Amino acid sequence: MSDIYPHATLPRHDKETLLGQQGVVLWFCGLSGSGKSTIASGVEKVLHQQGRFTIRLDGDNLRTGLNANLSFSDEDRLENIRRTSEVAGILAKNGVIVLCSLITPRGIHRDLARGILGDDFAEIYVKASFEACMRRDVKGLYAKASKGEVANFTGKDSSFEEPIQAELVLDTEAISVEDAVSQVLEFLRQRRPA
């Protein structure tokens, strides 16, 4: 299907040439507290220092704005991923390196994002056990979930399916944040040399 307004948009290549980079969506998925946002933030800082243009789309921030009307039901989780994927796709087609940090708990969610984003999508599984994330409890959510104060909590009330198609797996129980950031940067370098 062609664009509705084919003459209103500059070609992707022109924008990528201007930025000196290729657009891509690095999709960090994993349990709450696994390290998704921390690693994405570290990657963003290094890329910024290298003169790369990035935008972070974080599940927490999106749910206070764009996706504020969505719950954590299965249907709303799908819509959360759909909206985020559409925004990320627009940005990537304009030459931006997009860093998405969302739990994305099920294969159907990741398949939806991959289907919308196509070749721009790179799935990065930030792996950590429920027990490790519960010990970290960065946001205090595990404590609230154990008291029944959080409905549909991923890993407890709602399942998390380990990704089987991830382009990169970062086991944050085995490696440091710095090593994880380095692995993502190396992955990006090999995937999209600029």
C-alpha positions, 0 to 999 in steps of 0.5 A: 500500500502506498503512502496517502501523501507520497510527496509530503515526506522526504525519503528515509535515506535522506534523513538517515544521511543527514543524521549519519546513522540508520534508524532502528528499534532496539526493543528491550523486554523482560520482567520488571526490575530486570534492568531494561531501562537501566541498560537502555539509558546506558546505551543512550548515554554512550550513543549520545556521546558518539553523536547519535540521535536516540529517543527512549520509549519507556513503558512507565513514561508511556503509561503516564501519557500516550497509554494512560488509558490502558490497564494491564489486561491482555487486551490493553497490553496488546494495545500498549505494544501496538501504539508503542510500535507504531510510534517507534516505527515512525521514528525509525523511518526518520533515521532515529535509533529508538530504545524501547523498554517494555516488559512485553510479557508474551510471544504474541506481544513481541510478534505484534511489535516485530510484525509492525516494525519489520526489519527495523525491529531488534528484540533484546531479552533482558533476562533475570529470574522473578526471584532476582527481580523481587530482591532488587524491587527497584520500584517497590512493585514486588512488595506491593504485588505480594500484598495484593496491591498490584493486579495482573503483576507479570511473573506472579499473576500474569505469565512471562513467556521467555523470548525464543527469537531474541536477537540478543540475550542479556542475563543481568544475573550474570553480567554487569550493567556496563557489560550489557551496555557494551554488548548492545553497542557491539550488536548495534555496530554489527547490525547497522554500521554507519 
